[in-house]
Amino acid sequence: MRYRRCRAGLVAGLGLAILAIPLQAGGDGVKRSSAGMALVPVAADQQPLPIAALCDSGYARLERGDVEGARALFVQALEREREYPRAVLGMGRVWLETENGVERALEYLRQATALSPTDPATHYWRALAHLKLAPGDLGRQNATAAREELELVLALDPSHSDAAFRLGYLLREVLFEPEEATALYRRQIAAFPDHREARLELLILLTERGEWYEAVEIGTALVERFPEAREAYPYLAGVYWKLEQYAEAMDVFELYFGLIEPQEMALYLDMSLILTPTEQREYDSLDEAGRRTFRAHYWGKRDPDPQTMVNERLLEHFIRVAWARLEFGQTEWPWDGRGRFYVRYGEPDIRAKRGQPYAFELVDDDYDFLMRKRDFYESMGISSDLYMGAGDEDIGAQGRMGFVAASQEGQEGSSLLAGRDPERWIYLDEAIDIHFVDDIGAGAYFTSSPLDRQTEAQMEVRLPTMSEEEEKIEVIDPMDSVVTFKGEGGRTVVEYAFALLPDEFGAFRSVTGAYATLDVEVKLFSPAWEEITGVGEKSRRLETVPQVRIRGIPLFVDATRIEVEPGEYILSTMLLDPVSGRRATAEEQVELPDYSGSELIVSNILPAARIREIGPGQEGRFVRGELEVLPLPGRALQADQPLYIYYEIYNLTRDTFGSTSYTIDYSVAEAPEGQALATRLFQGLGSLVGLRRGRAVVSSTIPGSGISSDLQTWLEIDLGGIPPDTYELRLTVTDENSGEKATSSLIFRTLPLR
């Protein structure tokens, strides 16, 4: 972060509050002079006020903002004595407060200094008149005159309450002498400790110059003495940030947030400045409570150092927003086109503006920076003898880049005027070159053309990212399972199903219940870790399923299917919550059976929380033909739930009439002692599982017939009355026409109700 302050619009405000008092009309029945000026009414039996008293009253009215009342009094004084010094000075100040009256004010103020050459006040107000004219066509001449007058004020009154500040502001903003300005601000504070503007401008100047420790001292004293000085807080927070004192920086922001208006605060909470389009759509769909949760999860998983009390990346975002307001918010609210770009993508490596080349580029004393700069210039076809330069002269030196470096004299002259020069931002790592232009010369810059999609995609790497250190990433603990079925053309379908508790990640409320979004990736690798196939989906929306629950808590359930040739594979799965950043990753070896043979085969058994028949042609994530099958990942159900199982039978034979005949036998018994369970089988249950041993057996025989050799079928098994335990379901299919038998089994658990 570099600390600079936008000059546009500031020089014109050098007169500060004294030039901002509006005109006020006089009342009815007031006497007027021959010049038409309102006079103070005088009763017939009263003597006219002494000229000194008229001037005292005139100055008092100026202090109250009654410009027209002061004008009448000073006119009356001058009618008595045309060259009365205090009256001449008073009229100069009146015209200085009048719209378009600076030239007339200067006439009176020149006369006042001639009449009272040793009076500091006359030279002070004359200097302010020149300062107000400094941004005009004769800017250099007026700036020089103002400097001479202010130096004379300090010679006459070394402890003047404002002159050192005004001179410092002039030297910094117009004459570009920051070291001298720094000394003058310090001098003003020493002479007049309650000079708020001097303290603020010294803080700003110290941040620009990188004098961090003195800036902390000045900024801390400023906000303690003037806690309402809102502009100081972002600078002080930025200084702490540069010093890597992050807790102190966040404390300053918290104080600042208590001072600003809701409209301003909304800028710091505006997620559209940093979200991807997909994330933005998700955020827009939330109510205010959901958005607060989203923001908390989003920033929580982008904390580069969770061991500290402060989220450094969130703090940097606050710094960017504050700086965009200060730097790019002079002509547009909240900022012009540069501000949003700055908040979203950060400080460019090179920032150049014709007419001000030296103030904007990083110092080329970093070898890595030089190499990135070289690579960028070579990609743009710039001669290699230019990119190692120490300044901005190389930008546009060939003409192709479109910028010509200005001389120091050119800087000084052009900086007094609002420029229309284009501004250029270069991000070296992404090889991105952005041009901002001021089409109407109002100091509001916008990109010369919209960013194309490729450029936007390149720049998204600069958006807030989650920590790459795995130990800092919390994990999701899913209940999941893998089953296989017959696919097309001799291939095998492998189905990965998972379930998650709502408190595992960033869940929100919807009309029908809780919902969330997950990035889901399922891939198959060869035993040599060569990727064979896979599917992935960003921000897949999941909703809780009331029928799939643990201890009464509905779970999120989803499934992904991949069709592949049978054989040995490594199944890799990744679930990522883009809101909280939590994730689950796993790899396991799987043997995908070959269902393409002609013998009787039974698929894997898929445990389900619910199976029901639906109408033909319906679609959905859990639809299989004319059945809706809600999977039960983790193979665990509560003791009061029935067990639904889905399975498929292949290659039943037909008799001479084209009919199949078969028998299904199943039994549920306590799992054999020492039965090996897959390591992923009961993940996610944690302390919810509390089991006790016991024996129970359920068995049944079901006959069946039909005309199809392949069947999609299901059973509902009542487990009521059996104690919570680990069980094995064995399923045997007998083809009554051929006498063939095929079996399949399932290990599952029933859980106590509490």
HUFEN-V357812 format. One record per run of one state. SS is the DSSP state (H for helix, E for strand, L for the rest). FROM is the first residue (numbers start at 1). TO is the last residue. Records with the same first field share a line. If there is no record, write none. Layout:
SS->FROM-TO  FROM-TO
//
This chain:
L->1-10  14-15  20-31  33-37  39-50  65-66  81-84  97-101  116-119  134-138  157-162  174-177  192-195  210-211  226-229  243-245  258-261  270-270  274-276  285-287  301-311  329-336  346-349  354-366  380-407  415-422  428-431  438-445  448-452  463-469  473-474  476-478  487-491  505-507  510-513  526-530  551-552  565-566  577-582  593-600  603-605  614-622  625-626  632-635  639-642  651-659  671-685  689-696  707-710  718-725  736-740  752-754
H->11-13  16-19  51-64  67-80  85-96  102-115  120-133  139-156  163-173  178-191  196-209  212-225  230-242  246-257  262-269  271-273  277-284  288-300  312-328  337-345  367-379  408-414  453-462  470-472  502-504  686-688
E->32-32  38-38  350-353  423-427  432-437  446-447  475-475  479-486  492-501  508-509  514-525  531-550  553-564  567-576  583-592  601-602  606-613  623-624  627-631  636-638  643-650  660-670  697-706  711-717  726-735  741-751
//
